[in-house]
């Protein structure tokens, strides 16, 4: 769904794309929304905002509602190849924003190979590894021995990891 917003249009020509999932929760708003601001020509990356309006699914988090392009998938494979690690907690909205930047398909590669769940209530948890790595917060990336805390734009992860492939990433983090 594309909504023209007059405030954003006054600043620059953008559209707001609402990506949402339905939840069975009756205690909270039934929609978890990721907003992506895009230029009308869709050539520039969309800006991702994650606004949790529901509790995360216990042990798992929220559903990834964005899709990956070849660029995100190639970066994910590269990060696996060089032995990068991403330390996360299933309940962390910033971790979910990082997942949205990669998209569902690319993040599955990360989830299967280099993601480290730090909360003992998560799926396949490794709180001991997180403690040993002295993780300062979530998400935290360790790439080539360097620590990067917080949500990272994919171009920044590409630079930090020495990735030289396609960098036409679909999404970027709001600043």
C-alpha positions as CSV (number, residue, x, y, z in Angstrom):
1,X,0.0,0.0,0.0
2,X,1.4,3.4,-1.0
3,X,0.3,6.5,0.9
4,X,1.3,10.0,-0.2
5,X,2.0,12.0,3.0
6,X,1.9,15.9,2.6
7,X,4.6,16.5,5.2
8,X,7.1,14.2,3.6
9,X,6.1,15.5,0.1
10,X,6.9,19.0,1.2
11,X,10.4,17.9,2.1
12,X,11.1,15.7,-1.0
13,X,9.0,13.5,-3.3
14,X,8.5,10.3,-1.3
15,X,5.9,7.7,-0.7
16,X,5.3,5.7,2.5
17,X,5.1,2.0,1.9
18,X,3.5,0.2,4.9
19,X,4.6,-3.4,5.2
20,X,2.6,-5.2,7.9
21,X,1.8,-8.6,9.3
22,X,-1.3,-9.7,11.1
23,X,-1.1,-11.1,14.6
24,X,-3.5,-13.2,16.6
25,X,-2.9,-11.0,19.7
26,X,-6.0,-9.5,21.2
27,X,-4.2,-7.6,23.9
28,X,-2.2,-5.4,21.5
29,X,-2.8,-3.7,18.2
30,X,-3.0,-6.5,15.6
31,X,-0.5,-4.9,13.2
32,X,3.3,-4.7,13.4
33,X,4.4,-2.2,10.8
34,X,7.6,-1.6,9.0
35,X,7.5,1.7,7.1
36,X,9.7,2.2,4.1
37,X,10.1,5.7,2.6
38,X,10.9,5.5,-1.1
39,X,11.5,8.0,-3.8
40,X,8.9,7.7,-6.5
41,X,11.2,6.2,-9.1
42,X,12.1,3.3,-6.7
43,X,15.8,3.5,-7.7
44,X,17.0,4.7,-4.3
45,X,17.0,2.5,-1.3
46,X,13.8,2.6,0.9
47,X,14.2,3.9,4.4
48,X,13.1,1.4,7.0
49,X,11.4,2.3,10.3
50,X,10.2,-0.5,12.6
51,X,7.4,0.4,14.9
52,X,6.4,-2.6,17.0
53,X,2.7,-2.5,17.7
54,X,2.5,-6.0,19.1
55,X,4.6,-8.2,21.4
56,X,7.2,-10.3,19.6
57,X,6.5,-14.0,19.3
58,X,8.2,-15.6,22.3
59,X,11.6,-16.9,21.4
60,X,11.3,-15.8,17.8
61,X,10.5,-12.1,17.5
62,X,8.5,-10.5,14.7
63,X,7.9,-11.7,11.2
64,X,10.3,-10.4,8.5
65,X,8.0,-8.7,6.0
66,X,10.6,-7.3,3.6
67,X,12.1,-9.2,0.6
68,X,15.7,-9.5,-0.5
69,X,17.3,-8.7,-3.8
70,X,20.4,-10.4,-5.2
71,X,22.5,-7.7,-3.5
72,X,21.3,-8.5,0.0
73,X,21.6,-12.3,-0.6
74,X,25.2,-11.9,-1.9
75,X,26.2,-9.7,1.1
76,X,24.7,-12.3,3.5
77,X,26.6,-15.1,1.8
78,X,29.8,-13.0,2.0
79,X,29.3,-12.3,5.7
80,X,29.0,-16.1,6.3
81,X,32.1,-16.8,4.2
82,X,34.3,-14.4,6.1
83,X,33.1,-15.7,9.5
84,X,31.2,-12.6,10.7
85,X,28.9,-12.9,13.7
86,X,25.7,-11.1,14.6
87,X,24.7,-11.1,18.2
88,X,20.9,-10.6,18.8
89,X,18.0,-11.0,21.2
90,X,14.7,-12.3,19.8
91,X,12.8,-9.5,21.6
92,X,15.0,-6.6,20.4
93,X,13.2,-4.2,17.9
94,X,16.6,-3.0,16.7
95,X,17.6,-6.5,15.8
96,X,14.3,-6.8,13.9
97,X,15.1,-3.6,12.0
98,X,18.4,-5.1,11.0
99,X,16.5,-8.2,9.7
100,X,14.2,-5.9,7.7
101,X,17.2,-4.3,6.0
102,X,18.4,-7.7,4.7
103,X,14.9,-9.0,3.8
104,X,13.5,-12.4,4.6
105,X,15.6,-14.5,2.1
106,X,19.0,-13.0,2.9
107,X,18.4,-13.0,6.6
108,X,17.5,-16.7,6.5
109,X,21.1,-17.2,5.4
110,X,22.4,-15.2,8.4
111,X,20.0,-16.9,10.8
112,X,21.1,-20.3,9.7
113,X,24.9,-19.6,9.8
114,X,26.2,-16.6,11.8
115,X,23.5,-15.3,14.0
116,X,24.0,-15.8,17.7
117,X,20.9,-15.7,19.9
118,X,21.9,-14.2,23.3
119,X,18.6,-14.7,25.2
120,X,18.3,-18.1,26.9
121,X,14.6,-18.1,26.0
122,X,15.3,-17.8,22.3
123,X,15.6,-20.5,19.7
124,X,19.1,-22.2,19.8
125,X,20.4,-19.8,22.4
126,X,24.1,-19.2,23.2
127,X,24.2,-16.7,26.1
128,X,27.7,-18.0,27.0
129,X,29.0,-17.0,23.6
130,X,27.5,-13.5,24.0
131,X,29.0,-13.1,27.4
132,X,32.4,-14.3,26.2
133,X,32.2,-11.8,23.3
134,X,31.3,-9.0,25.7
135,X,28.4,-8.0,23.6
136,X,27.6,-4.3,24.5
137,X,24.0,-4.3,23.2
138,X,21.8,-5.7,20.4
139,X,22.4,-6.1,17.6
140,X,26.2,-6.3,17.6
141,X,28.2,-7.4,14.6
142,X,31.8,-8.8,14.9
143,X,33.5,-8.5,11.5
144,X,37.2,-9.1,10.9
145,X,37.8,-8.7,14.6
146,X,36.0,-5.3,14.8
147,X,32.8,-4.7,16.8
148,X,29.9,-2.7,15.4
149,X,27.0,-2.1,17.8
150,X,23.5,-1.2,16.8
151,X,21.6,-1.4,13.5
152,X,24.0,-1.2,10.5
153,X,23.2,-0.1,7.0
154,X,24.1,-2.8,4.5
155,X,26.6,-0.5,2.7
156,X,28.4,-0.1,6.1
157,X,28.5,-3.9,6.6
158,X,29.7,-4.3,3.1
159,X,32.6,-1.8,3.6
160,X,33.5,-3.3,7.0
161,X,33.6,-6.8,5.6
162,X,35.5,-6.0,2.4
163,X,32.4,-7.0,0.2
164,X,32.9,-5.8,-3.4
165,X,29.8,-7.2,-5.0
166,X,26.5,-5.7,-6.0
167,X,25.6,-2.8,-3.5
168,X,22.2,-2.0,-5.0
169,X,20.5,-2.6,-1.6
170,X,16.8,-2.2,-1.4
171,X,16.6,-0.7,2.1
172,X,18.5,1.6,4.4
173,X,18.2,2.6,8.0
174,X,16.6,5.9,9.0
175,X,19.1,8.3,10.5
